[in-house]
């Protein structure tokens, strides 16, 4: 569904009523500035996605913690070695 001419007229009238004529140039200026920043960020992300691009901090490693056992703990706080489930008969 594409906006038709009368849709745009309604949007402009609503903007005038809600924000007032004196504030609209400032709003348009800030929207334009935001779009320029957005475009430059998108362009920068596309350049970083190139295969020849080097990461900003290649020496940084990701640390993954070891999983914690979910069984009962012994009095000293270490996991107990006895089975938790039903015992075989």
N, C-alpha and C positions, 0 to 999 in steps of 0.2 A: 504494500500500500504506500504509494508515493504521495507526499504532501502536494496538494494543489494550491493554486493561487490564493483562494479564500482561507485556507489553513494558515498560510503565512501572514495574511492580514489580521486574522484573529490573534495570532501569537504576538505580533507587533503591538496591537491595541492593548492586550493584556500586559505586556511589558511596560508600556507607557503608564497604564493605570497603577500597576503594582510598584514600580520603581520611580516614576516621575521623570519628566524630560531632562532635568538637569543632571541626574545621576547616570543616565544611559551612556554617555561618552566614556565615563570612567569605567563602567562595567565592560563595555566593548573593548577598551584598552587592556584591561586585565585578562579578559578572555583571550585576546590575541597574543598577549605575552605568555599565557599558560600554554597555548597551542605551539608557540615557538619552542618553549622549553620541552614540551612533550616530543616534538619532532626531533629535536637534537638528541634527546635521550634514546629514542627509537633508533636513530642513525648510529649512535654510539654502540648500542646493543648489537646491531647488525654487524658492525665492524669487529666487535669482540668475538662474534660467532665464527669468524673466519678460521680455517684450519691452521693458518700460519701465525695466528695470534697467540702470544704467550700470556699465561695467567699472571695476575698482578702479584701473587705471592705463591710461587710454585713449591717452596720449601715447607709450607704449612701442611701439617698432617691432620687427618681426622681421627680423633680418639673414640674408640668404641669400647664401652664398658662391658665386662664379662657378665653374662646373665647370673642373677642371684637365684640359688635353689629355693624352691617354694615349699620345701618340706619342713618338718618340725626342727627346732634348734635344741642342741644340748645345753646344759647349764652354763657352759663357758661361751656360748654364743655361736659355736660352729655348727654346721648342719650335721644332723645325726645320720648314721649309716644304716639304720634299721629301716626296713620297708614300711611304707605308709599304707599301702592298699591291703586288701584281704590276703590272708596267708593261705598258701595252697595246702590241700589236705591229702 
